[in-house]
Amino acid sequence: MSKVDEKLLKKYSSTGPRYTSYPPATFFDTNFSNEDYVEKLILSNSESPESVSVYIHIPFCPQICHFCGCTTETGFTKPFLERYIDALIKEIEFVSKKIDSKRKLTQVHWGGGTPNAISYKYIERVTNKLYETFDFSANYEMAIECNPAHLEFNHIELLKKFGFNRISLGIQDFRTDVLEGINRKPSKYPIEKIVKKIEDEGFTGTNIDLVYGLPYQTPENFSETVDRAIKLNTDRVVTFSYAHVPSVLPRQKILEKIGFPSSSDKALMYEIAYEKLLKAGYVSIGMDHYSKPEDEFAIALNNKQLHRNFQGYCTRETTGQVYAFGASSISQLDSAYIQNIKNASQYINSIEKNNLAVLRGYSVTNEQKIIREIINSIMCNYFVDLNKISKKYKVSTSDIYKIVKFKEDLLDDFISDGILNFKSGIIAINEKGRLFTRNIAMRFDPMIDQKVGTYSNTV
């Protein structure tokens, strides 16, 4: 078990954006209207990527986990859920009419909340509407996040029948003390049997999601969790870093009574997962994903073509502009981000009345697209070629330096600490620098000094 460099950990431990978008969601503006969204929808047909990604948000959970950062509600009734699905379908019908029908749909992702805790007749209704509405590409991916506490074997059969080909299992941890601490039920059936059933049904892939930095976790017991995850032999394993921001998510305050692992123990958990998964034959993808070498993520990373959006990592080939449906969901178009109203009841009322339910949004400038490209490349590929970016956006490299406010000594500390190399406009992050990719990305973010919103710790 390698020891994390405490000196570097202390030096670079700070708060910062996760960069699931650029500019980060803290900059989204409530002056962005339904009309602005329609304008950006129409514009998106002439922008890239040409393909379409769809995100469906189900903001309901049978019980809420204390650590969770998602927008979700509990205590919903069947009539209310019916109204929510009706609104979702109405939103899909309205938005899809503005999207060029020649564009192919390559990706569908269901997130939540707990999408697999609602009636499967609703899942079927929405997927049938998507088939009716969009032209699915031959190699589309349709994925759903599932909490194994609410997953029956026949549910897996139904999802396959509806056209899903990937399941993401939100395990978080196998230990009952950790799960009880975060108010999460354990898997109803042994995870090993669930994974086997998914394979037997012919799904092309399974993700298992783990979280490190939670109460009751130690480097020793998290090491056992990783060992069990490796034995499952799924094509992807995700190890998310827990983000503690109780000022934004008051429900997280309850966890402070239990306490958290220290930052050095948390970093050690990252290192343990990294070393063990690599030894088991997985490839490290971005900050928190691991995939088998033959997986499309590993191939994309090798070709420096890995990409990501609010739904997670994706490849340049399958990613599209993201059109998101449901309460709190975020659309990611080339020139704009649009977030829906977060409260499910208010979302339904707005859709019933106006067909759309925009809460806030952001129009992305050309300069910000260049910064986004740099940050995405750092976060996904551990590599940036500023010369290629200058060609793509038809600007000089000196203009790029001006846009990101590049100073001569900007990366000197990272270089002297062996975190990255920088030569002739090419940045290559070394293995020991992967833990600090958010810190590196922040150096290319001219908006970082504005300190808008609350961010979690980078390490």
NORZIRA-V26674 format. One line per field, one symbol per residue. ss: DSSP state (~ for helix, > for strand, _ for the rest). Layout:
ss: ???
This chain:
ss: _____~~~~~~~__>>________~~~_>____~~~~~~~~~~~_______>>>>>>>_>____________>____~~~~~~~~~~~~~~~~~~~_______>>>>>>>>>__~~~__~~~~~~~~~~~~~~_>>>>>>>>>>>>_~~~__~~~~~~~~~~___>>>>>>>___~~~~~~_________~~~~~~~~~~____>>>>>>>>______~~~~~~~~~~~~~~___>>>>>>________~~~~~~~~_____~~~~~~~~~~~~~~~~~__>>>>___>>>>___~~~~~~~___>>>>__>>>>_____>>>>>____>>>___>>>>>___~~~~~~~~~~~___>>>>>>__~~~~~~~~~~~~~~~~_>>>~~~~~~~____~~~~~~~________~~~~~___>>>>__>>>>_~~~~~~~~~~~~_____~~~_____>>__
